[in-house]
């Protein structure tokens, strides 16, 4: 593949919400494929669906 050919083939990646292969260049919704997936992810974040496991601290019952 020549350098000029590499520039014409857009790089793609899976949308983190739905998995659809999406072009990175000129994508105003990146890293998502669409406004819909972007809003679904925002709603999941707002509903606190994204959490990390945490251990309780020794003084957490005193709060």
N, C-alpha and C positions, 0 to 999 in steps of 0.2 A: 504494500500500500504506500503510495507516495504521500508527501506532506500535504499537497493540495487536495487529495482524496480524503485524507483524515479530517480535514476541516469541513468537508461538506456532509459527512455522516454525523448527525447529532447523537450525542451521548444520551443514553436512556438509563433509567433506574426505576424500581418499583415504587409506586405511591405508598407511603407509610400507612395509609388508611384502607385502601381497597386493593393494592397490589398491581394495579394497571401499569404497564410500562409507559413511562412518561419522559418526554424530552426535557433536558435541563435548560437548554438555551431558549431564550425568549418565552419563558413560562412565568407569567406573573403570579402564579399560585405556588411556586416551588417552596417546599419540597413536595407539595401535593399536586394531583393531576387536575383538580378543578376547585372552584369556589365551594362546591358542595362538600367535598372531602375536607377542605380547610375548616368549614363550619362544623362538621361532625367532630373533628378533632378538638376544636375550641369548646364545643359543648361537653365533650368528655372531660376536658381539663376543668371546666367550670363546675361540673358535677362531682369533682374530686375522685374521678375514676382512676386517675394515675396516682398511685401511692407507692411509697417505698417502705419496706418492712423496717420497723424500729424496735429497739429493745427499750423497755422502761428503765428509767434512771432510778437509783436508789431512793431519791427523795420525791419521786413523782406522786406518791400518795399523799404528800403533805401540801400539795398545791390546791 
